[in-house]
Amino acid sequence: MTKDQKVVAIQEIKDLLQDAKVVYVADLEGLNAAKSSDFRRQAFKQNIQVKVVKNTLLQKAMEQMEGVDYSEMFQSFKGNSALMISETANAPAKLIQGFRKKEEKPALKSAFVQETFYVGDNNLDMLANIKSREEMIGEIIGLLQSPIQRVVSALQNKPETVEAKAEEAAPAAEEAPATETPETPAAEGEAPAAE
C-alpha cells in the first residue's frame, strides 16, 4: 500500500468515526467469503456499517480524531479487525451474538458505547443488554403515560357514576311529584272552601 493509499484509507476511517457514538471493533477471522457476506448483509439490514481495516491504519485514524481518546481500544487491535459503526448502542452486539449461534466468530475485540470503553469478548452480553435510545424513550413514555391513563380512565368512569346517580335520583324525583300531586289538588280544594 502506497503512502497516498494509506492517507486515503485513514481519511475513510476518520469519516466513518466522525460523530459516531457507537463504535465496535470485531474479529471476523475464520469466516469464509459466504459467511462474511452474510454477516455484512445482516449488518446492512440493521443500519450497521462494517469495514474491514488494517489495525495500524485504524489506530492512526483514531489518534487523529478530536473529542474522543480511543487509546483504551488500541490493545485489542491484533489480527483481523472489522470496524462496526451504528446508531443503536446494542445492535452490533446483538448481531454478533446472533451470528455466533451458528459460528465461532465474529468475536468482540473492543467497543466504544455511550462514552464508555469495553475491551474483550467477555463484554458482549453486557453490550447486547444495553437499552437502545429508542427502547429507553419508549419506557419513559410508557412511565409518563401510566399516570395520565389512570386520570383519563378515572375521568371516563366518573361520568358513568354521575349518570348512575342521576338515574337513581330521577325515579325519586318522579315519585316525589306523584305524592305531591294529590296534595296539590287538596290544597287547591281547601283554598276555595276557605273563601
Buried (B, 14 or more C-beta within 10 A) or exposed (E): EEEEEBEEBBEBBBEBBEEBBBBBBBBBEBBEEEBBEBBBEBBEEBEBBBBEBBBEBBBBBBEEBEEBEBEEBBEBBEEBBBBBBBBBBBBBBBBBBEBBEEBEBBBBBBBBBEEEBBBEBEBBEEBBEBEBEEEEEEEEEEEEEEEEEEEEEEEEEEEEEEEEEEEEEEEEEEEEEEEEEEEEEEEEEEEEEEE
